[in-house]
Amino acid sequence: MAMIRVNRPCEVVWNIFTDTKSWKIWWGGTLKRVNPNWQFGATLEWESGDEGKILDFHPMKRIAVMSNHNEISTWSFTADEPGSTNE
């Protein structure tokens, strides 16, 4: 598991993470939409035609997504110290 320290509050990091337009910048693929929205059971629809499913969702804490290739990616967000977030 890799850990990234971001010198920003958790709310700021979460808002960027859940902005579909930002995924192309940090993930490398274009996330078209999250249907119906960011929540447990939602579908992530990629420009490539691939889809993912949100398996675990706790706002500003954790999210897990399973790809249509059955790969699971999990991101956890914790405040390391005031004003920073570990992802």
Summary of the structure (lengths in Angstrom):
residues: 87
radius of gyration: 12.8
end to end distance: 10.0
largest distance: 39.5
contacts: 210
relative contact order: 0.24
helix: 17%
strand: 39%
